[in-house]
Structures are given as structure tokens and as C-alpha cells.
Amino acid sequence: MGTSGIAPASGRPEIRPRPAPGRPRSAQREGGFTLIEVIVAFVMLALVLSVSFEVFTGGLRRAGDLVDYSRALTLAQSRLAAAGTEEQIKEGETQGDSDDGRYHWTMAVRRSDEGAPDPTQTNNNPYQLFHVEVRVDWHDADTHARTIGMSTLVIGSRT
């Protein structure tokens, strides 16, 4: 039987589980963690926290990039909308910067051959189609050069 010869105060012998095979009776495991287990737990915690931090900062970086992209898109759309409405449209290239100086835009206007009548026929139409292309350049937080471009067709005066 697995009893020790010492009787507790109740007068009955104390019953303990048998030790593992190959282990002496006197070697009993204390409750708690070993130093190796604690070190492994801390290493695993450090790995999980570092991966979580990397995912979080990557998400913040992408959110910042999306804000920059949406501002550049808004600037390009506003330049396209202004073509032919704020002043008479004419061929050529214009450039400028945004109010904060982070974005540089270039607008190129040229006559379009799309939908042009047959050159052998006389054309009395006072209007001409123009191809308007806007390009916006900026640098992101990592100083990488970024560009977005948009284009449209605009009706303008032939003269």
C-alpha cells in the first residue's frame, strides 16, 4: 500500500499517490513552475506582443497612406472639374501646388480626335473635344514618391 508510516492527528494512516516509476519515493514534485517554464512563457509572450505591435503599426501606416491617397484624389478631381468651367479651356500644360505644399499637380490639355468628323466634310461645329489629364505627385510618410492620374474629355470652344 502507498502509506507512510506516520499517522496524522486523526489516528488514521495518510494515503498518498504512488510516485512515478523510476523516481525515488522521496523525490516529490513541488507545486509551481520551473524556471524554464517561466522563461518559455515570457518568450512566447514577447513574440505575440511583437507580432501584434507590428500588425497594429502596419495598419496605422496604411491608414495614413489612404488619407494621403484620398487627398490626392480629391485634388485631381477638383482640377478636372475646374477645367473649362473656371476659365476657357485651351491647349497646354499648367502646374501648381496644394495649399499645404505636399501635393504637386500637373494638368495637360490637348485637342482630341475622338468623335471628329470626316476631314473631307466641312465642319461648322463651333465646339471641340479636349482631352484633359491631371497628375498629382506627393511623398508618403516613408518618403516614397507617389502619383495618381485621372483624365476626362471636355467640350470647349474651337477658337
PyMOL commands that set and color helices and strands:
alter all, ss='L'
color gray80, all
select helices_A, chain A and resi 35-82
alter helices_A, ss='H'
color red, helices_A
select strands_A, chain A and resi 92-97+104-111+127-139+145-157
alter strands_A, ss='S'
color yellow, strands_A
deselect
rebuild
show_as cartoon
